[in-house]
Amino acid sequence: MNLNNTRSLLLSFFILIPYAKATLVHYVVKDNPAAESPYISWKTAAATIQDAVDVAVAGSTVLVSNGIYNTGGKPAAGQVVTNRVTITNAINIRSVNGPA
C-alpha cells in the first residue's frame, strides 16, 4: 500500500468514526446479571431499558428482549416524578417480538 492510499484510508477512518458510533445497537435483557455498558451484545445486555437508553447516542437503536420491565427509569429534566423510560435524544427503541 502506498503513502497516498494509507492517507486516504486513515482519513476515511477518522471521518466515519462519529457515524459508526451513531449506528450502534444496545441490547436489553430483563434483570441480566452480566450487564456491561455499553450493552452491545445479548450477553452484556442492560438489565433495564433506561440503562441502555442512557448510553445510546442519537441514531442508535435500543433492542429490548421479552419481559415486563417494571423497574428502572428516572425523572425527566426538571421533574420529580420518575418515568419508566426517559428519552432525551433521537434514538429508536424496539421490541424483539413486538408489543406482546
N, C-alpha and C positions, 0 to 999 in steps of 0.2 A: 504494500500500500504506500503510495507516495505521500508527500507532505500536504499537498492540496486536498487529497481525499481524506486524510486524517483531520485536517482543519474543518472540512465540511461535515464530517461525521460528528466531531465534537460540538460544532455549532448547532447541528440538528438536535443533538442530545440535550444541550442546555436550553434550547428554545422549547423543547417538548416537556421538560420536567414539570412546569406548573400545570400543564394539561393532563399529564399522566396521573398526577395525584387526584385530580378532579373526577376521574373516571373509576375510582375505587368502589368496590362493593364491600360493605361492612355487614357482618352476619350477626344474627341474634338467636340464641337458643335459651329458652326459659331456664333460669337457675343453673346455668353452666358453671361447674366448679373450676373449669380450666380457662375461664375468660382471661384474655390477654389483649390489651389495646395494641394496635388499632382494629382488632376484631376482623381480620381479613381472611379468615377460613372458618369452616364449621367447627373445627377442633378448638379454635381460640375465640369462638363467638362470644359476644357480650351476653351477660345474663339478663339485662333489661334493655328495652328499646331505647330508653333515654341515654344509656351509656354509649350506644352506637351512634345515636344522633349527635351527641356532644363531640365526637371525633370526626364526623363527616363534614367535608368541605362542600361548597356549592358544586352541584353537578354529580355528586356521589349518590349511591343507592344504599339504603339500609334494607336488607333482606331478612324478614322475620319468619322463623320456623313456627310450627304449630304450638298452640298453648293459649292459656288465659293469662295475660300479663296484667296482674293486679298489684304489682309493686313497682317502685321506681318513679321517676318524674321529678319535676322541680317547678317552682313558680316562674312565670314569665317575668321579664324585666319590669320592675316597679310594682309587682303584685305580691300578695301574701298567700293566696290560695294556690296550692300545688296542683298542677295539671299532670295527668298520667304521662304525657309526652309534650315537651315544649320544643318547638322547631323555630330556629332563629335564622336559618339560611335556606337557599333554594336547593333542597335535596329531594330525592324520591324515597318513599317508604313503601315497600311491597311485602305482601304475604306470600309464602311459598305456595300455599294451596287455596288462596282466595279467602273470603270472609268467614267461611265455615271453619 
